[in-house]
Amino acid sequence: MKLITYPQIAALAQEKNLSLNELARRAGIARSVLDRWRSGKTTPTLRTVGKIQDALSSHPTQRSAS
C-alpha cells in the first residue's frame, strides 16, 4: 500500500486554494503535524491521512461536528 506524500498533499491543498494552516484547521490537526511530516521527522498515521483527505474533499461550508 502506498501512502500519499507530503508534496502530494501540498499540491492538492494549493489546487483547492487552501493554505496549509487552513488545511490543518479543517483536518483538526496541528500545523506542526504537517511540518514534521514535511521534514521527515514523522510519518502520518492512517487516521491523520484520513482527516486530511476529508478536509481536502469537503466543501468550505461543510464542517464536522466537534
PyMOL Python script that loads the backbone (N, CA, C, O; Angstrom):
from pymol import cmd

cmd.read_pdbstr("""\
ATOM      1  N   MET A   1       0.853  -1.177   0.000  1.00  0.00           N
ATOM      2  CA  MET A   1       0.000   0.000   0.000  1.00  0.00           C
ATOM      3  C   MET A   1       0.893   1.233   0.000  1.00  0.00           C
ATOM      4  O   MET A   1       1.856   1.311   0.763  1.00  0.00           O
ATOM      5  N   LYS A   2       0.575   2.178  -0.845  1.00  0.00           N
ATOM      6  CA  LYS A   2       1.360   3.403  -0.950  1.00  0.00           C
ATOM      7  C   LYS A   2       0.571   4.560  -0.347  1.00  0.00           C
ATOM      8  O   LYS A   2      -0.552   4.848  -0.759  1.00  0.00           O
ATOM      9  N   LEU A   3       1.181   5.215   0.635  1.00  0.00           N
ATOM     10  CA  LEU A   3       0.531   6.362   1.256  1.00  0.00           C
ATOM     11  C   LEU A   3       0.809   7.629   0.463  1.00  0.00           C
ATOM     12  O   LEU A   3       1.798   7.726  -0.263  1.00  0.00           O
ATOM     13  N   ILE A   4      -0.061   8.567   0.614  1.00  0.00           N
ATOM     14  CA  ILE A   4       0.111   9.861  -0.035  1.00  0.00           C
ATOM     15  C   ILE A   4       1.308  10.582   0.576  1.00  0.00           C
ATOM     16  O   ILE A   4       1.569  10.465   1.773  1.00  0.00           O
ATOM     17  N   THR A   5       2.015  11.309  -0.237  1.00  0.00           N
ATOM     18  CA  THR A   5       3.207  12.010   0.236  1.00  0.00           C
ATOM     19  C   THR A   5       2.887  13.460   0.576  1.00  0.00           C
ATOM     20  O   THR A   5       1.872  14.009   0.147  1.00  0.00           O
ATOM     21  N   TYR A   6       3.770  14.062   1.351  1.00  0.00           N
ATOM     22  CA  TYR A   6       3.572  15.468   1.705  1.00  0.00           C
ATOM     23  C   TYR A   6       3.475  16.354   0.458  1.00  0.00           C
ATOM     24  O   TYR A   6       2.576  17.192   0.389  1.00  0.00           O
ATOM     25  N   PRO A   7       4.373  16.201  -0.535  1.00  0.00           N
ATOM     26  CA  PRO A   7       4.241  17.052  -1.730  1.00  0.00           C
ATOM     27  C   PRO A   7       2.890  16.895  -2.426  1.00  0.00           C
ATOM     28  O   PRO A   7       2.367  17.859  -2.985  1.00  0.00           O
ATOM     29  N   GLN A   8       2.324  15.690  -2.396  1.00  0.00           N
ATOM     30  CA  GLN A   8       1.001  15.498  -3.000  1.00  0.00           C
ATOM     31  C   GLN A   8      -0.066  16.248  -2.207  1.00  0.00           C
ATOM     32  O   GLN A   8      -0.956  16.869  -2.787  1.00  0.00           O
ATOM     33  N   ILE A   9       0.027  16.188  -0.890  1.00  0.00           N
ATOM     34  CA  ILE A   9      -0.923  16.908  -0.032  1.00  0.00           C
ATOM     35  C   ILE A   9      -0.815  18.407  -0.288  1.00  0.00           C
ATOM     36  O   ILE A   9      -1.829  19.084  -0.455  1.00  0.00           O
ATOM     37  N   ALA A  10       0.400  18.922  -0.319  1.00  0.00           N
ATOM     38  CA  ALA A  10       0.610  20.352  -0.547  1.00  0.00           C
ATOM     39  C   ALA A  10       0.052  20.771  -1.907  1.00  0.00           C
ATOM     40  O   ALA A  10      -0.556  21.834  -2.030  1.00  0.00           O
ATOM     41  N   ALA A  11       0.258  19.937  -2.925  1.00  0.00           N
ATOM     42  CA  ALA A  11      -0.249  20.259  -4.265  1.00  0.00           C
ATOM     43  C   ALA A  11      -1.775  20.250  -4.289  1.00  0.00           C
ATOM     44  O   ALA A  11      -2.390  21.123  -4.901  1.00  0.00           O
ATOM     45  N   LEU A  12      -2.386  19.273  -3.628  1.00  0.00           N
ATOM     46  CA  LEU A  12      -3.847  19.215  -3.575  1.00  0.00           C
ATOM     47  C   LEU A  12      -4.417  20.422  -2.830  1.00  0.00           C
ATOM     48  O   LEU A  12      -5.425  20.994  -3.245  1.00  0.00           O
ATOM     49  N   ALA A  13      -3.775  20.800  -1.741  1.00  0.00           N
ATOM     50  CA  ALA A  13      -4.226  21.980  -0.995  1.00  0.00           C
ATOM     51  C   ALA A  13      -4.136  23.225  -1.878  1.00  0.00           C
ATOM     52  O   ALA A  13      -5.044  24.056  -1.885  1.00  0.00           O
ATOM     53  N   GLN A  14      -3.047  23.345  -2.613  1.00  0.00           N
ATOM     54  CA  GLN A  14      -2.875  24.502  -3.492  1.00  0.00           C
ATOM     55  C   GLN A  14      -3.947  24.517  -4.575  1.00  0.00           C
ATOM     56  O   GLN A  14      -4.488  25.575  -4.896  1.00  0.00           O
ATOM     57  N   GLU A  15      -4.257  23.351  -5.139  1.00  0.00           N
ATOM     58  CA  GLU A  15      -5.311  23.273  -6.158  1.00  0.00           C
ATOM     59  C   GLU A  15      -6.658  23.741  -5.617  1.00  0.00           C
ATOM     60  O   GLU A  15      -7.467  24.310  -6.350  1.00  0.00           O
ATOM     61  N   LYS A  16      -6.890  23.498  -4.335  1.00  0.00           N
ATOM     62  CA  LYS A  16      -8.146  23.893  -3.691  1.00  0.00           C
ATOM     63  C   LYS A  16      -8.060  25.293  -3.086  1.00  0.00           C
ATOM     64  O   LYS A  16      -8.982  25.741  -2.404  1.00  0.00           O
ATOM     65  N   ASN A  17      -6.949  25.976  -3.340  1.00  0.00           N
ATOM     66  CA  ASN A  17      -6.719  27.314  -2.791  1.00  0.00           C
ATOM     67  C   ASN A  17      -6.776  27.335  -1.263  1.00  0.00           C
ATOM     68  O   ASN A  17      -7.308  28.269  -0.663  1.00  0.00           O
ATOM     69  N   LEU A  18      -6.222  26.296  -0.649  1.00  0.00           N
ATOM     70  CA  LEU A  18      -6.152  26.218   0.804  1.00  0.00           C
ATOM     71  C   LEU A  18      -4.721  26.412   1.263  1.00  0.00           C
ATOM     72  O   LEU A  18      -3.799  25.794   0.730  1.00  0.00           O
ATOM     73  N   SER A  19      -4.540  27.270   2.249  1.00  0.00           N
ATOM     74  CA  SER A  19      -3.221  27.349   2.867  1.00  0.00           C
ATOM     75  C   SER A  19      -3.037  26.098   3.712  1.00  0.00           C
ATOM     76  O   SER A  19      -4.013  25.430   4.055  1.00  0.00           O
ATOM     77  N   LEU A  20      -1.810  25.781   4.046  1.00  0.00           N
ATOM     78  CA  LEU A  20      -1.582  24.622   4.892  1.00  0.00           C
ATOM     79  C   LEU A  20      -2.132  24.854   6.292  1.00  0.00           C
ATOM     80  O   LEU A  20      -2.533  23.903   6.962  1.00  0.00           O
ATOM     81  N   ASN A  21      -2.156  26.097   6.739  1.00  0.00           N
ATOM     82  CA  ASN A  21      -2.786  26.413   8.024  1.00  0.00           C
ATOM     83  C   ASN A  21      -4.275  26.096   7.979  1.00  0.00           C
ATOM     84  O   ASN A  21      -4.817  25.519   8.922  1.00  0.00           O
ATOM     85  N   GLU A  22      -4.933  26.468   6.897  1.00  0.00           N
ATOM     86  CA  GLU A  22      -6.364  26.203   6.756  1.00  0.00           C
ATOM     87  C   GLU A  22      -6.614  24.709   6.611  1.00  0.00           C
ATOM     88  O   GLU A  22      -7.571  24.186   7.182  1.00  0.00           O
ATOM     89  N   LEU A  23      -5.782  24.025   5.867  1.00  0.00           N
ATOM     90  CA  LEU A  23      -5.924  22.585   5.724  1.00  0.00           C
ATOM     91  C   LEU A  23      -5.816  21.906   7.089  1.00  0.00           C
ATOM     92  O   LEU A  23      -6.633  21.047   7.422  1.00  0.00           O
ATOM     93  N   ALA A  24      -4.831  22.281   7.862  1.00  0.00           N
ATOM     94  CA  ALA A  24      -4.655  21.700   9.194  1.00  0.00           C
ATOM     95  C   ALA A  24      -5.877  21.986  10.063  1.00  0.00           C
ATOM     96  O   ALA A  24      -6.353  21.101  10.774  1.00  0.00           O
ATOM     97  N   ARG A  25      -6.380  23.207  10.011  1.00  0.00           N
ATOM     98  CA  ARG A  25      -7.553  23.574  10.803  1.00  0.00           C
ATOM     99  C   ARG A  25      -8.751  22.713  10.416  1.00  0.00           C
ATOM    100  O   ARG A  25      -9.445  22.173  11.277  1.00  0.00           O
ATOM    101  N   ARG A  26      -8.983  22.591   9.119  1.00  0.00           N
ATOM    102  CA  ARG A  26     -10.129  21.800   8.643  1.00  0.00           C
ATOM    103  C   ARG A  26      -9.982  20.320   8.984  1.00  0.00           C
ATOM    104  O   ARG A  26     -10.972  19.631   9.229  1.00  0.00           O
ATOM    105  N   ALA A  27      -8.744  19.840   8.999  1.00  0.00           N
ATOM    106  CA  ALA A  27      -8.496  18.434   9.311  1.00  0.00           C
ATOM    107  C   ALA A  27      -8.502  18.171  10.813  1.00  0.00           C
ATOM    108  O   ALA A  27      -8.537  17.019  11.247  1.00  0.00           O
ATOM    109  N   GLY A  28      -8.467  19.239  11.602  1.00  0.00           N
ATOM    110  CA  GLY A  28      -8.452  19.070  13.048  1.00  0.00           C
ATOM    111  C   GLY A  28      -7.119  18.591  13.574  1.00  0.00           C
ATOM    112  O   GLY A  28      -7.049  17.871  14.570  1.00  0.00           O
ATOM    113  N   ILE A  29      -6.053  19.002  12.889  1.00  0.00           N
ATOM    114  CA  ILE A  29      -4.708  18.651  13.328  1.00  0.00           C
ATOM    115  C   ILE A  29      -3.892  19.929  13.480  1.00  0.00           C
ATOM    116  O   ILE A  29      -4.254  20.976  12.944  1.00  0.00           O
ATOM    117  N   ALA A  30      -2.809  19.835  14.201  1.00  0.00           N
ATOM    118  CA  ALA A  30      -1.930  20.991  14.358  1.00  0.00           C
ATOM    119  C   ALA A  30      -1.097  21.179  13.095  1.00  0.00           C
ATOM    120  O   ALA A  30      -0.717  20.207  12.443  1.00  0.00           O
ATOM    121  N   ARG A  31      -0.823  22.408  12.763  1.00  0.00           N
ATOM    122  CA  ARG A  31       0.028  22.696  11.599  1.00  0.00           C
ATOM    123  C   ARG A  31       1.391  22.033  11.768  1.00  0.00           C
ATOM    124  O   ARG A  31       2.018  21.630  10.789  1.00  0.00           O
ATOM    125  N   SER A  32       1.846  21.923  13.020  1.00  0.00           N
ATOM    126  CA  SER A  32       3.149  21.312  13.280  1.00  0.00           C
ATOM    127  C   SER A  32       3.186  19.843  12.832  1.00  0.00           C
ATOM    128  O   SER A  32       4.255  19.316  12.522  1.00  0.00           O
ATOM    129  N   VAL A  33       2.025  19.187  12.798  1.00  0.00           N
ATOM    130  CA  VAL A  33       1.961  17.812  12.298  1.00  0.00           C
ATOM    131  C   VAL A  33       2.389  17.789  10.834  1.00  0.00           C
ATOM    132  O   VAL A  33       3.176  16.937  10.420  1.00  0.00           O
ATOM    133  N   LEU A  34       1.864  18.730  10.057  1.00  0.00           N
ATOM    134  CA  LEU A  34       2.250  18.827   8.642  1.00  0.00           C
ATOM    135  C   LEU A  34       3.732  19.175   8.504  1.00  0.00           C
ATOM    136  O   LEU A  34       4.424  18.634   7.642  1.00  0.00           O
ATOM    137  N   ASP A  35       4.209  20.069   9.345  1.00  0.00           N
ATOM    138  CA  ASP A  35       5.611  20.473   9.278  1.00  0.00           C
ATOM    139  C   ASP A  35       6.558  19.309   9.600  1.00  0.00           C
ATOM    140  O   ASP A  35       7.586  19.137   8.945  1.00  0.00           O
ATOM    141  N   ARG A  36       6.197  18.510  10.620  1.00  0.00           N
ATOM    142  CA  ARG A  36       7.042  17.356  10.977  1.00  0.00           C
ATOM    143  C   ARG A  36       7.007  16.310   9.870  1.00  0.00           C
ATOM    144  O   ARG A  36       8.011  15.648   9.609  1.00  0.00           O
ATOM    145  N   TRP A  37       5.859  16.158   9.219  1.00  0.00           N
ATOM    146  CA  TRP A  37       5.740  15.232   8.100  1.00  0.00           C
ATOM    147  C   TRP A  37       6.605  15.709   6.938  1.00  0.00           C
ATOM    148  O   TRP A  37       7.321  14.920   6.322  1.00  0.00           O
ATOM    149  N   ARG A  38       6.533  17.008   6.645  1.00  0.00           N
ATOM    150  CA  ARG A  38       7.320  17.573   5.540  1.00  0.00           C
ATOM    151  C   ARG A  38       8.810  17.379   5.769  1.00  0.00           C
ATOM    152  O   ARG A  38       9.549  17.057   4.838  1.00  0.00           O
ATOM    153  N   SER A  39       9.252  17.573   7.006  1.00  0.00           N
ATOM    154  CA  SER A  39      10.683  17.482   7.306  1.00  0.00           C
ATOM    155  C   SER A  39      11.178  16.044   7.429  1.00  0.00           C
ATOM    156  O   SER A  39      12.381  15.804   7.540  1.00  0.00           O
ATOM    157  N   GLY A  40      10.257  15.096   7.410  1.00  0.00           N
ATOM    158  CA  GLY A  40      10.647  13.705   7.518  1.00  0.00           C
ATOM    159  C   GLY A  40      10.826  13.222   8.942  1.00  0.00           C
ATOM    160  O   GLY A  40      11.291  12.105   9.169  1.00  0.00           O
ATOM    161  N   LYS A  41      10.461  14.053   9.900  1.00  0.00           N
ATOM    162  CA  LYS A  41      10.601  13.676  11.309  1.00  0.00           C
ATOM    163  C   LYS A  41       9.560  12.649  11.735  1.00  0.00           C
ATOM    164  O   LYS A  41       9.799  11.872  12.659  1.00  0.00           O
ATOM    165  N   THR A  42       8.415  12.640  11.076  1.00  0.00           N
ATOM    166  CA  THR A  42       7.361  11.682  11.383  1.00  0.00           C
ATOM    167  C   THR A  42       6.728  11.191  10.103  1.00  0.00           C
ATOM    168  O   THR A  42       6.921  11.758   9.027  1.00  0.00           O
ATOM    169  N   THR A  43       5.977  10.134  10.246  1.00  0.00           N
ATOM    170  CA  THR A  43       5.149   9.607   9.169  1.00  0.00           C
ATOM    171  C   THR A  43       3.713   9.692   9.660  1.00  0.00           C
ATOM    172  O   THR A  43       3.439   9.316  10.800  1.00  0.00           O
ATOM    173  N   PRO A  44       2.803  10.167   8.850  1.00  0.00           N
ATOM    174  CA  PRO A  44       1.429  10.323   9.320  1.00  0.00           C
ATOM    175  C   PRO A  44       0.758   8.967   9.550  1.00  0.00           C
ATOM    176  O   PRO A  44       1.042   7.988   8.860  1.00  0.00           O
ATOM    177  N   THR A  45      -0.122   8.940  10.522  1.00  0.00           N
ATOM    178  CA  THR A  45      -0.921   7.740  10.744  1.00  0.00           C
ATOM    179  C   THR A  45      -2.014   7.681   9.689  1.00  0.00           C
ATOM    180  O   THR A  45      -2.314   8.679   9.034  1.00  0.00           O
ATOM    181  N   LEU A  46      -2.601   6.513   9.532  1.00  0.00           N
ATOM    182  CA  LEU A  46      -3.710   6.393   8.589  1.00  0.00           C
ATOM    183  C   LEU A  46      -4.869   7.283   9.008  1.00  0.00           C
ATOM    184  O   LEU A  46      -5.584   7.822   8.163  1.00  0.00           O
ATOM    185  N   ARG A  47      -5.055   7.435  10.308  1.00  0.00           N
ATOM    186  CA  ARG A  47      -6.124   8.314  10.797  1.00  0.00           C
ATOM    187  C   ARG A  47      -5.877   9.759  10.362  1.00  0.00           C
ATOM    188  O   ARG A  47      -6.797  10.445   9.916  1.00  0.00           O
ATOM    189  N   THR A  48      -4.631  10.216  10.496  1.00  0.00           N
ATOM    190  CA  THR A  48      -4.290  11.582  10.094  1.00  0.00           C
ATOM    191  C   THR A  48      -4.468  11.764   8.597  1.00  0.00           C
ATOM    192  O   THR A  48      -5.001  12.779   8.148  1.00  0.00           O
ATOM    193  N   VAL A  49      -4.025  10.788   7.828  1.00  0.00           N
ATOM    194  CA  VAL A  49      -4.197  10.864   6.376  1.00  0.00           C
ATOM    195  C   VAL A  49      -5.680  10.937   6.027  1.00  0.00           C
ATOM    196  O   VAL A  49      -6.073  11.681   5.128  1.00  0.00           O
ATOM    197  N   GLY A  50      -6.499  10.170   6.734  1.00  0.00           N
ATOM    198  CA  GLY A  50      -7.945  10.207   6.505  1.00  0.00           C
ATOM    199  C   GLY A  50      -8.538  11.572   6.816  1.00  0.00           C
ATOM    200  O   GLY A  50      -9.399  12.062   6.085  1.00  0.00           O
ATOM    201  N   LYS A  51      -8.076  12.188   7.905  1.00  0.00           N
ATOM    202  CA  LYS A  51      -8.557  13.523   8.267  1.00  0.00           C
ATOM    203  C   LYS A  51      -8.188  14.540   7.192  1.00  0.00           C
ATOM    204  O   LYS A  51      -8.991  15.398   6.828  1.00  0.00           O
ATOM    205  N   ILE A  52      -6.961  14.428   6.691  1.00  0.00           N
ATOM    206  CA  ILE A  52      -6.504  15.350   5.651  1.00  0.00           C
ATOM    207  C   ILE A  52      -7.309  15.128   4.372  1.00  0.00           C
ATOM    208  O   ILE A  52      -7.720  16.083   3.713  1.00  0.00           O
ATOM    209  N   GLN A  53      -7.526  13.870   4.032  1.00  0.00           N
ATOM    210  CA  GLN A  53      -8.318  13.559   2.842  1.00  0.00           C
ATOM    211  C   GLN A  53      -9.722  14.138   2.969  1.00  0.00           C
ATOM    212  O   GLN A  53     -10.237  14.739   2.026  1.00  0.00           O
ATOM    213  N   ASP A  54     -10.340  13.957   4.130  1.00  0.00           N
ATOM    214  CA  ASP A  54     -11.672  14.513   4.349  1.00  0.00           C
ATOM    215  C   ASP A  54     -11.660  16.030   4.213  1.00  0.00           C
ATOM    216  O   ASP A  54     -12.566  16.611   3.616  1.00  0.00           O
ATOM    217  N   ALA A  55     -10.629  16.672   4.771  1.00  0.00           N
ATOM    218  CA  ALA A  55     -10.537  18.131   4.709  1.00  0.00           C
ATOM    219  C   ALA A  55     -10.363  18.612   3.274  1.00  0.00           C
ATOM    220  O   ALA A  55     -10.894  19.658   2.901  1.00  0.00           O
ATOM    221  N   LEU A  56      -9.631  17.862   2.476  1.00  0.00           N
ATOM    222  CA  LEU A  56      -9.419  18.253   1.086  1.00  0.00           C
ATOM    223  C   LEU A  56     -10.650  18.018   0.222  1.00  0.00           C
ATOM    224  O   LEU A  56     -10.842  18.702  -0.784  1.00  0.00           O
ATOM    225  N   SER A  57     -11.476  17.068   0.601  1.00  0.00           N
ATOM    226  CA  SER A  57     -12.637  16.755  -0.234  1.00  0.00           C
ATOM    227  C   SER A  57     -13.909  17.452   0.239  1.00  0.00           C
ATOM    228  O   SER A  57     -14.929  17.416  -0.450  1.00  0.00           O
ATOM    229  N   SER A  58     -13.854  18.083   1.406  1.00  0.00           N
ATOM    230  CA  SER A  58     -15.059  18.732   1.924  1.00  0.00           C
ATOM    231  C   SER A  58     -15.249  20.109   1.308  1.00  0.00           C
ATOM    232  O   SER A  58     -14.290  20.784   0.934  1.00  0.00           O
ATOM    233  N   HIS A  59     -16.480  20.497   1.214  1.00  0.00           N
ATOM    234  CA  HIS A  59     -16.850  21.826   0.750  1.00  0.00           C
ATOM    235  C   HIS A  59     -16.606  22.801   1.894  1.00  0.00           C
ATOM    236  O   HIS A  59     -16.779  22.415   3.050  1.00  0.00           O
ATOM    237  N   PRO A  60     -16.212  24.046   1.631  1.00  0.00           N
ATOM    238  CA  PRO A  60     -15.917  25.001   2.705  1.00  0.00           C
ATOM    239  C   PRO A  60     -17.042  25.172   3.729  1.00  0.00           C
ATOM    240  O   PRO A  60     -16.775  25.486   4.889  1.00  0.00           O
ATOM    241  N   THR A  61     -18.293  24.969   3.313  1.00  0.00           N
ATOM    242  CA  THR A  61     -19.383  25.162   4.263  1.00  0.00           C
ATOM    243  C   THR A  61     -19.681  23.892   5.058  1.00  0.00           C
ATOM    244  O   THR A  61     -20.439  23.927   6.027  1.00  0.00           O
ATOM    245  N   GLN A  62     -19.090  22.779   4.652  1.00  0.00           N
ATOM    246  CA  GLN A  62     -19.284  21.539   5.401  1.00  0.00           C
ATOM    247  C   GLN A  62     -18.322  21.538   6.569  1.00  0.00           C
ATOM    248  O   GLN A  62     -17.123  21.751   6.389  1.00  0.00           O
ATOM    249  N   ARG A  63     -18.832  21.303   7.752  1.00  0.00           N
ATOM    250  CA  ARG A  63     -17.977  21.253   8.931  1.00  0.00           C
ATOM    251  C   ARG A  63     -18.347  20.032   9.735  1.00  0.00           C
ATOM    252  O   ARG A  63     -19.523  19.703   9.892  1.00  0.00           O
ATOM    253  N   SER A  64     -17.337  19.368  10.238  1.00  0.00           N
ATOM    254  CA  SER A  64     -17.620  18.203  11.060  1.00  0.00           C
ATOM    255  C   SER A  64     -18.048  18.652  12.436  1.00  0.00           C
ATOM    256  O   SER A  64     -17.590  19.679  12.938  1.00  0.00           O
ATOM    257  N   ALA A  65     -18.916  17.892  13.035  1.00  0.00           N
ATOM    258  CA  ALA A  65     -19.368  18.212  14.396  1.00  0.00           C
ATOM    259  C   ALA A  65     -18.244  17.917  15.364  1.00  0.00           C
ATOM    260  O   ALA A  65     -17.655  16.837  15.336  1.00  0.00           O
ATOM    261  N   SER A  66     -17.953  18.867  16.208  1.00  0.00           N
ATOM    262  CA  SER A  66     -16.868  18.670  17.175  1.00  0.00           C
ATOM    263  C   SER A  66     -17.403  18.511  18.553  1.00  0.00           C
ATOM    264  O   SER A  66     -16.634  18.336  19.498  1.00  0.00           O
TER     265      SER A  66
END
""", "prot")
cmd.dss("prot")
cmd.show_as("cartoon", "prot")
cmd.util.cbc("prot")
cmd.orient("prot")
